[in-house]
Amino acid sequence: MSLVVKRPSVQTSGERPLRRIWRTPAARTKWFWLIGSILFYVAIYVWFYLASKAQGDAAPGNDPFRLFGILAYVLVLSTAAYSLRRRFVRSLPGKVQSWLWMHTWLGVITITIALLHENYAFVTNSFVTKFSDLTDTYWAGLALFSLIFLVISGVTGRLLDLWQTHVIAREANTNGVGIVRAVEERILELEYTVERLCAGKSELFKKYCMQALGSGNLQSKFPAIPVAERSDFQNAHDTLVTRADLLQSCRRQQRARLIMRVWRTTHITLACIALLVISYHGVMELLTNVFHIIAAA
Ligand code: HEM
């Protein structure tokens, strides 16, 4: 989730203040990875189609269907490489956002290529009826379904990210202050203002303000404030209203961030499990049926 702010550079007196615009930065690489992935998938699909027609039986152990399995595994590893750029080897070239587009589109076509590898059997005719259907052939079924869940979780996250980024951008645009940290600072300033206004005032004045500061809500019924304090009370009340609005905005933005954090933890946990399962299937197939290093079970 990322946001940039475009600030008006010069603002001459008398001009209407320009509205701050919060928006997500665009990446040109998005189109590169999208179009590249579509073209790549189309080429593989044409190959799949011709080979299926020629061979009649599209078995995952025969080439090129076996090759599609290897390709899907390479794509899974390439998709996971995003984590390297984001976390472990930050010196890798390219922006993180571009890597995320690579991650997104390679992740999506990985599943379509994995389905070509097994000729759509698991999802069209060879349905899972017992647990061993998932664990046969070095966990082939588990590998496919964990990949499906992982990609669904990834797509869900991208959609959630769009939605929650929009929520934060809308709040930042309309609360008059900006994103969470700026809002928190402003709330603190407003609290100091109210405390200053309370100094030396009647008990009713102080009680009303402290109650509002403590709960974040304002009592609809005004107390009987002495006439001499009414102007300051009006100021304090307006400040408390602004603070209450900012508190709401801050909470909405924090909730949006929390949703994304929970989703990210779920996706990463799923990714670790899926990588283990897919790697077991991929490596065992490579060792037994491709390189013949160990005998097939
Ligand atoms: C082969 C399938 C996939 C694997 C192995 C995978 C793995 C991962 C891993 C390991 C991370 C954590 C990166 C980090 O923070 O270190 C991650 C993050 C993420 N993935 Fe995936 N993922 C896959 C598919 C997808 C797909 C298909 C999408 C979207 C359509 C997606 C969207 C995301 C997003 C939005 C993040 C968080 C990015 C961020 O906050 O930096 N993933 N994924």
Boltz pocket constraint, residues with backbone or C-beta under 6 A from the ligand:
constraints:
  - pocket:
      binder: B
      contacts: [[A, 1], [A, 75], [A, 76], [A, 79], [A, 80], [A, 82], [A, 83], [A, 84], [A, 86], [A, 87], [A, 100], [A, 103], [A, 104], [A, 105], [A, 106], [A, 107], [A, 108], [A, 110], [A, 147], [A, 150], [A, 151], [A, 152], [A, 153], [A, 154], [A, 155], [A, 156], [A, 157], [A, 158], [A, 161], [A, 264], [A, 267], [A, 268], [A, 271], [A, 272], [A, 275]]
      max_distance: 6.0
